[in-house]
Structures are given as C-alpha cells and as structure tokens.
C-alpha cells in the first residue's frame, strides 16, 4: 500500500517515534547535533576557568551573608521616631498580614535606642555595636521591596530572580557561569551552612537549576571535618594514588568520548578531577589555626555566642583569598523571623552575627581585599510596624513585611559611608528610591563586569537571564 504522505510529512509526524530516535543517534555519532550558541562544543566545555568580563569589573569575588527570616529594620537599621511617638495607637494604613489570627493594627515602637555613628552619621540600633564601627565602609539600603510577605517566594526572588519559581539557577551559579573561578584547585561557588541545619527552602538556596551541575554551590559541612574523605588512607597516599588517579582519568576520558554532549557526565568527571586537586588546597584554606589571636578576636571567635558564625566568616575570607568566586553563609531555619519576644530573639540573632559580619569587612579592608570583594548582608523581607498579639507586651513580635526593609553592601565598587532610599514614617513601605532584588542582582552583575541582559543561558527553547526580562536597573547611585 502506498503512503500518500510526502517524505517531509512522514518525518514530521514520526518525530517522536523510533525513526526520530534513530535519527538522533546517527546525528550524535556523526557529531552533527545542534548546540546552543552560548555553549561551547567538546569535552568538559563547562569548565570554570576564568573568563573575560564584558567591561572593566570592580568586583572579583562576593561574600553573601544571608539572614533568613526577615531582620526587623525598624529595630536595627531604619530608625522611626514617628513610630515610637505613636506606639500603642492604631495604624490608619492598610496592612497585609501573614498570620491574621494574631494580627493587630497597634503600632509598636522599637524598644531599642538608635544613635549616629561614623563620619557619615548613619543611625543604627544599639543591637548593632560592631556594624556601627563599619558604617563608613558600607552602603545601607533602606528601601528594599519584594511585594511579597512570604519567606520562600521572596527567598527565590533574591536568589533566582523570579518570585516563587523553583528550579532556577541562583546568583552564585550565574556568576560562576559568567566568569568562572580564579582558582582551579577550589570550587568557584561555595556554601557554608549552619550546624543547626539547613535554612528555609533548603538546597534551593544554592541550586544550579537548569544549568549543568558544575555550577551548583559546593556545600562545606558545618562541623569538622568540613569535607568528608578529603585525605586518602595512609596506604594509598603518594605515588600509588597518583597512578590510580591517572588511570581513572584515562578511563573517564575514554568513556566521555563515547558519550559526547553528556553534561552530567562532564560535570562528574570535572568534579572528580577537582576533588583530587582539593586535597591540598581545601585542607589549607579551611585551617584557621595559623590566624593571629587578634584576627580571631576581630571575628568574635573568642566569644561563645559568635564563635561558630565568626569561624565561618573567617573561612569565607580565606576562600576568596584563594580564588573562590562566590561564598554564601546561611543560618539554620529562619532566626530573624521574630513573631514573638522580639526583644530577646532579635538580640540573640545580633549577638551571634553582628561582630563576625563587621569583622569580615574590617579584615578584608586591612588586607586590601575589600576594594575587589563585594559583601552583602540582608534577609528576604523585613517586619511590620504593628505588633502581633501574644498577650503580654514584653512578648510582642512583628509579622512579615515585603513592602519595605533594609540590607547593606560593602566593597567591590560600592560607594561607602552612604544610605540609600527611605521607607515611610512608620517603616511599612519603601517610598523613596524603591529597589527590588532584581535591581540588586543587575547591580552585582554589573560590578563583576557582566551585562545583566547579555548574560544568558539557552534553556527550554529560549535565552534565559538571571533577571529574565523583568524591569530592573543598575543602581548607579550606590556605585563609587
């Protein structure tokens, strides 16, 4: 029986059948499969070797101190005299609550005192005595806005560029993809987690998304040993290990040549080779025993409440010194989510993190690294100016607020000793120079010499970007 269809029609309707699979196999064998324009062909094309930026960069590395839960800006970084003046009265504006059953409209003035600091005169809460010492080195942004009160939706906005969307590459993955690493002995993107567990949204905070696995964050354990199996057993060390690794490399390369274009395989081989080089480099980078007593005190490592976080901040400095591109520190859960007892819980969070964060900036500066290292401090949202009703006034807390909150940046081309943007008189909404996470992302990429719109990765049939066409800008007003 003759088939009335043309050859073109037959191939079109059979694209998902056996014939289509056979055709794909033949094309792969002949190395004729199409490759997206931004992905180089050949084995291990997804390397992390340094790449040329599109313009002169100000930053070469970044350390992000992410504060899950939403630090209360009106109690830490954004003094509101009017809020204190009208504390206890009813708020006349509209409020979006996350927990309606505990909601009130009673304004809650900060129980903490504010004071001006530094030559710039920036006002900070008494809970941040160490950040007060670096106000002349940071740019405090008081007009952040996500438009969402939820944690996960705003966290994904900050990390992946689109609110609520899972599975997108994070900022660290984009920087690694765009620029690679200064070091070939350490991963370009490293994550320092908390001994108490993962933060809210877990591993999604450092995912490579739909990029090759080589660009995901490499997690260091929160406790020693920070990397399992870093050193070989005694009977395998030396020449025997070198011979074994050389033989393994040959087998992997032969296998890869038989399966060209397998990104997961390429990334796995690259990770094995990196692991071998890390035996010396990582052990040295993670060893702080040679640091001076003055340096340990600078980070608060001599104090029990800040010792653990201070140690991680110090390791972050040691990693970027050795060519790591992006380091991110997380806290377990969401310690800044102060729905109740804000007097005690907020003071506990700052006692743990304030000195290490400030010490990091001071240490980078005295070593000549701050000019080329961008430091970020902040959470995904802020808090509301009204109180949650938990009975006794001393147990008062604050609900989520994505309409206005603070973060700060330092080094890496940021204008020091400045404040930018404002919230309203009660700290509820950003009203002057409102910025979104996309604005910060665009600014970060620009500081690294990357074009926020030009840095793309082809996925799902189109060119994808970190900010993905959303309205945003490079915030030139905060650049030096």
C-alpha positions as a printed Julia matrix, in Angstrom:
480×3 Matrix{Float64}:
  0.0    0.0    0.0
  1.39   3.38  -1.0
  1.62   6.07   1.7
  0.01   9.26   0.34
  2.11  11.47   2.59
  5.24  13.23   1.42
  8.64  12.43   2.95
  8.54  15.74   4.85
  5.1   14.95   6.3
  6.21  11.45   7.27
  9.27  12.71   9.15
  7.23  15.44  10.83
  4.6   13.04  12.16
  7.2   10.45  13.17
  9.44  12.82  15.11
  8.69  11.18  18.46
  8.83   7.6   17.2
 11.58   5.04  16.66
 12.69   6.77  13.49
 13.24  10.01  15.33
 15.34   8.32  17.99
 17.39   6.54  15.33
 18.0    9.81  13.52
 19.13  11.46  16.76
 21.51   8.58  17.42
 23.03   8.87  13.96
 23.44  12.64  14.31
 25.17  12.19  17.66
 27.55   9.59  16.24
 28.46  11.96  13.41
 28.79  14.92  15.86
 26.07  16.8   13.99
 23.68  17.56  16.84
 22.95  21.26  17.24
 24.38  23.0   20.3
 23.03  26.26  21.8
 25.1   29.23  20.69
 26.33  30.06  24.19
 27.53  26.52  24.94
 30.95  25.59  23.5
 31.29  22.11  22.0
 33.68  19.4   23.08
 34.59  17.51  26.24
 34.33  19.33  29.54
 33.14  22.5   27.84
 31.54  23.6   31.11
 34.79  24.42  32.83
 35.27  27.07  35.49
 38.4   28.66  34.12
 38.43  32.47  34.34
 36.52  34.15  31.54
 36.8   37.7   30.24
 34.16  40.18  31.52
 32.27  42.4   29.08
 33.58  45.6   30.75
 36.1   46.54  33.42
 34.94  44.92  36.68
 35.07  46.46  40.13
 34.48  43.17  41.98
 36.27  39.86  41.6
 34.6   37.94  44.42
 31.48  38.14  46.57
 30.53  37.02  50.07
 26.81  36.97  50.85
 25.72  36.87  54.49
 22.1   35.86  54.01
 19.85  36.41  57.03
 16.84  34.12  56.65
 13.62  35.18  58.29
 13.48  38.92  57.76
 15.55  41.15  60.09
 13.4   43.86  61.66
 14.63  47.04  60.0
 12.85  49.47  62.32
 14.63  47.81  65.24
 18.06  47.58  63.57
 18.83  49.86  60.63
 15.91  52.22  59.98
 15.0   54.47  62.95
 11.4   55.69  63.0
 10.72  58.46  65.58
  7.08  58.71  64.43
  6.59  55.02  65.09
  7.89  55.5   68.63
  5.76  58.62  69.08
  2.53  56.87  68.14
  3.4   53.47  69.62
  0.31  51.85  71.13
 -2.13  53.69  68.86
 -3.98  52.24  65.87
 -2.32  52.36  62.46
 -4.53  54.05  59.86
 -2.96  52.42  56.8
 -3.7   49.1   55.13
 -1.67  46.14  56.35
 -1.1   42.78  54.71
 -0.67  40.08  57.31
  0.74  36.57  57.05
 -0.91  35.44  60.3
 -4.33  37.05  60.51
 -5.31  35.19  63.69
 -2.59  37.07  65.59
 -2.85  40.34  63.7
 -3.42  43.78  65.21
 -3.2   47.33  63.9
 -1.47  48.58  67.02
  1.75  50.43  66.22
  4.8   49.08  68.02
  7.69  51.47  68.54
 11.14  49.97  68.71
 12.28  49.08  72.25
 15.88  49.72  71.16
 17.77  53.01  71.07
 19.36  54.42  67.91
 22.47  56.53  67.63
 24.51  58.17  64.85
 27.87  56.63  64.03
 30.97  57.31  61.96
 31.81  60.33  59.85
 28.75  59.64  57.71
 26.42  59.86  60.71
 24.37  56.79  59.86
 21.94  55.87  62.64
 21.93  52.28  63.86
 20.33  50.38  66.71
 22.14  49.59  69.94
 21.85  45.94  68.88
 24.5   46.52  66.17
 27.52  47.94  68.05
 30.01  46.29  65.7
 28.25  47.22  62.47
 28.37  50.75  63.89
 32.17  50.57  63.55
 31.97  49.96  59.78
 29.24  52.42  58.76
 31.82  54.47  56.86
 32.59  51.37  54.76
 29.05  50.25  53.85
 26.1   51.44  51.82
 22.93  50.92  53.82
 19.88  50.48  51.57
 16.63  51.28  53.38
 14.18  50.88  50.5
 14.17  47.21  49.56
 10.88  45.81  48.3
  9.74  42.37  47.12
  6.0   42.96  47.2
  5.53  39.6   48.9
  5.29  38.85  52.61
  6.12  35.14  52.38
  9.56  33.67  53.05
 10.01  31.2   50.18
  8.58  33.45  47.49
 10.95  36.26  48.46
 13.94  33.96  49.02
 13.57  32.62  45.47
 13.22  36.18  44.22
 16.55  37.08  45.85
 18.41  34.0   44.7
 16.82  33.0   41.4
 15.48  36.28  40.01
 11.77  35.38  39.83
  9.42  35.26  42.86
  8.21  31.82  43.93
  9.73  29.97  40.96
 11.69  26.86  41.88
 14.48  25.32  39.85
 16.21  28.45  38.58
 19.98  28.97  38.84
 20.98  31.14  41.78
 23.18  34.23  41.69
 26.28  32.2   42.56
 25.62  29.86  39.64
 25.25  32.79  37.24
 28.5   34.41  38.41
 30.36  31.11  38.09
 28.88  30.5   34.65
 29.69  34.04  33.54
 33.21  34.34  34.9
 34.48  31.02  36.21
 36.87  30.82  39.15
 40.22  32.39  39.81
 41.28  29.03  41.26
 41.4   25.65  39.6
 42.01  23.95  42.96
 38.79  25.01  44.72
 35.15  25.19  43.61
 34.1   28.58  42.26
 30.87  28.65  44.29
 30.96  27.55  47.93
 28.28  27.42  50.62
 28.87  27.47  54.39
 25.87  26.01  56.17
 24.82  26.14  59.81
 25.49  23.3   62.29
 21.84  23.55  63.32
 20.64  22.52  59.86
 19.7   23.97  56.51
 17.92  27.33  56.09
 14.33  27.65  54.95
 13.98  26.37  51.36
 16.99  24.12  51.87
 19.2   23.28  48.91
 17.16  25.52  46.6
 19.17  28.41  48.07
 22.28  27.31  46.13
 20.95  25.28  43.22
 22.35  25.31  39.69
 18.78  24.96  38.37
 18.8   24.01  34.71
 22.48  24.85  34.28
 24.98  21.97  34.28
 25.67  20.57  37.77
 29.16  22.08  37.72
 27.63  25.45  38.6
 25.8   24.48  41.8
 27.11  25.57  45.19
 29.58  23.22  46.83
 28.47  22.77  50.44
 31.03  22.69  53.23
 29.89  20.83  56.32
 29.14  22.99  59.31
 31.3   20.85  61.58
 34.71  19.26  61.27
 35.55  17.56  59.04
 34.02  20.14  56.72
 34.74  17.88  53.73
 34.44  14.1   54.11
 37.18  11.86  52.73
 39.41  14.79  51.77
 42.55  12.83  52.5
 43.22   9.28  51.22
 44.05   6.41  53.59
 47.73   6.21  54.52
 48.35   3.13  52.36
 47.09   4.97  49.23
 48.98   8.23  49.61
 51.78   9.37  47.34
 52.8    7.71  44.09
 50.19   4.94  44.29
 47.38   7.49  44.48
 48.84   9.48  41.57
 48.94   6.34  39.44
 45.38   5.42  40.36
 44.11   8.93  39.56
 45.92   8.96  36.22
 44.37   5.61  35.28
 40.91   6.79  36.41
 41.28   9.96  34.35
 42.09   7.91  31.23
 39.05   5.68  31.77
 36.78   8.67  32.32
 38.08  10.44  29.2
 37.59   7.33  27.06
 34.05   6.97  28.41
 33.31  10.66  27.81
 34.5   10.47  24.2
 31.98   7.68  23.58
 29.2    9.86  25.04
 29.77  13.41  23.74
 27.44  16.13  24.94
 26.5   14.39  28.22
 26.63  17.4   30.56
 26.08  15.44  33.77
 28.92  13.1   32.86
 31.23  16.0   32.02
 30.4   17.7   35.3
 31.01  14.48  37.25
 34.41  13.96  35.65
 35.33  17.58  36.34
 34.25  17.21  39.96
 36.45  14.11  40.38
 39.45  15.95  38.98
 38.74  18.97  41.18
 38.4   16.72  44.23
 41.92  15.41  43.66
 43.33  18.93  43.48
 41.35  19.96  46.56
 43.2   17.54  48.83
 45.88  20.13  49.41
 44.11  23.4   48.6
 40.93  22.84  50.65
 42.72  21.5   53.7
 44.91  24.59  53.78
 42.02  27.02  53.15
 39.87  25.56  55.94
 42.64  25.53  58.54
 42.42  28.69  60.65
 44.97  27.55  63.24
 47.58  29.88  61.78
 45.43  33.0   62.16
 46.55  35.51  64.79
 44.79  35.96  68.09
 43.86  39.49  67.03
 42.15  38.18  63.91
 40.19  35.58  65.88
 39.0   38.29  68.28
 38.07  40.56  65.38
 35.59  37.92  64.18
 34.27  37.22  67.69
 35.69  33.7   67.69
 36.77  34.21  71.31
 33.12  34.63  72.36
 30.79  31.6   72.67
 27.77  33.33  71.13
 29.62  34.39  67.96
 32.36  31.74  67.72
 30.65  29.47  65.18
 29.45  32.19  62.81
 32.73  34.07  63.2
 34.65  30.95  62.19
 32.6   30.66  59.01
 33.1   34.33  58.18
 36.85  33.87  58.6
 36.8   30.79  56.35
 34.88  32.83  53.76
 37.7   35.37  53.72
 40.27  32.6   53.33
 38.32  31.1   50.43
 38.06  34.31  48.41
 41.76  34.96  49.1
 42.41  31.7   47.26
 40.32  32.5   44.21
 36.81  31.29  45.06
 34.35  33.47  43.19
 31.22  33.36  45.37
 30.8   32.34  49.02
 27.46  32.33  50.8
 26.76  31.85  54.51
 23.4   30.66  55.81
 21.79  30.3   59.22
 19.6   27.36  60.16
 15.86  27.79  59.77
 14.96  31.46  59.95
 16.31  33.02  63.18
 15.23  36.52  62.17
 11.54  35.51  61.96
 10.66  37.25  65.22
  6.9   36.82  65.55
  7.15  36.95  69.34
  9.59  38.09  72.02
 11.38  40.4   69.62
 13.33  41.93  72.48
 15.04  38.65  73.28
 15.08  36.81  69.95
 16.36  39.77  67.94
 19.1   40.46  70.49
 20.13  36.8   70.28
 20.43  36.91  66.47
 22.54  40.06  66.5
 24.8   38.78  69.28
 25.55  35.81  67.07
 26.17  37.64  63.78
 26.96  41.33  64.32
 30.63  41.08  65.29
 31.54  38.4   62.69
 29.91  40.36  59.85
 31.61  43.61  60.84
 34.88  41.8   61.49
 34.78  40.36  57.98
 34.54  43.83  56.43
 37.3   45.17  58.67
 39.57  42.23  57.91
 39.02  42.47  54.16
 39.8   46.18  54.31
 43.03  45.86  56.28
 44.23  43.15  53.88
 43.49  45.24  50.8
 40.75  42.86  49.65
 37.64  44.98  50.22
 38.05  47.0   47.02
 37.67  43.83  44.95
 35.33  41.85  47.22
 31.62  42.63  47.37
 29.97  41.87  50.73
 26.2   41.59  51.12
 24.2   41.46  54.35
 20.43  41.08  54.49
 17.37  38.86  54.5
 14.48  38.22  52.16
 11.92  40.54  53.85
 11.52  42.87  56.84
  8.91  43.23  59.58
  5.67  45.18  60.06
  5.4   48.31  62.24
  2.42  46.83  64.12
  2.56  44.25  66.86
  1.38  40.66  66.83
 -0.93  39.99  69.75
  0.79  37.47  72.02
 -0.77  38.69  75.26
  1.87  40.36  77.4
  3.58  43.44  75.92
  7.02  42.05  76.69
  6.23  39.1   74.4
  5.43  41.34  71.42
  6.66  40.44  67.95
  6.28  41.54  64.36
  4.77  39.85  61.3
  6.35  39.63  57.81
  6.77  42.68  55.59
  7.97  42.58  51.99
  6.88  46.15  51.26
  9.91  47.85  52.78
 13.1   46.72  54.54
 16.9   47.1   54.63
 20.1   45.43  53.5
 23.69  46.63  53.17
 26.52  46.24  50.68
 30.23  46.95  51.07
 33.36  46.9   48.92
 33.64  45.79  45.3
 32.77  49.17  43.78
 30.05  50.21  46.27
 30.02  53.82  47.49
 30.99  53.67  51.19
 29.52  55.63  54.07
 26.15  56.18  52.43
 22.48  55.43  52.91
 20.07  54.97  50.03
 16.28  55.06  49.87
 13.61  55.52  52.51
 10.57  53.82  53.94
  7.55  55.79  55.14
  7.41  57.38  58.59
  6.4   54.06  60.18
  8.76  51.83  58.21
  5.97  49.99  56.44
  6.6   50.68  52.75
  9.53  51.78  50.61
  8.62  55.23  49.33
 11.87  56.8   48.06
 14.17  55.05  45.55
 12.43  51.7   45.91
 14.65  48.76  44.9
 13.86  45.13  44.18
 16.1   42.05  44.35
 16.35  42.28  40.56
 17.89  45.75  40.9
 20.49  44.36  43.31
 21.17  41.39  41.0
 21.64  43.66  37.99
 23.98  45.85  40.02
 26.02  42.87  41.24
 26.46  41.52  37.71
 27.48  44.99  36.52
 30.1   45.26  39.27
 31.56  41.95  38.1
 31.88  43.3   34.56
 28.85  41.4   33.23
 25.94  42.74  31.21
 22.77  41.83  33.18
 20.79  41.48  29.94
 23.6   39.98  27.88
 24.48  37.17  30.28
 22.11  34.43  29.09
 21.81  30.66  29.03
 19.7   28.86  26.48
 17.09  26.66  28.12
 13.63  25.48  27.17
 13.97  26.93  23.68
 14.93  30.48  24.62
 17.7   32.62  26.09
 17.21  32.89  29.85
 18.77  35.53  32.12
 19.03  35.97  35.88
 16.52  38.83  35.9
 14.71  37.24  32.91
 13.41  40.4   31.29
 11.87  41.78  34.48
 12.02  45.53  34.97
 15.23  46.4   36.82
 18.24  48.68  36.65
 21.86  49.0   37.66
 21.7   51.26  40.74
 24.46  53.66  39.73
 23.73  55.97  42.66
 25.31  53.48  45.08
 28.43  52.86  42.99
 31.75  54.51  43.75
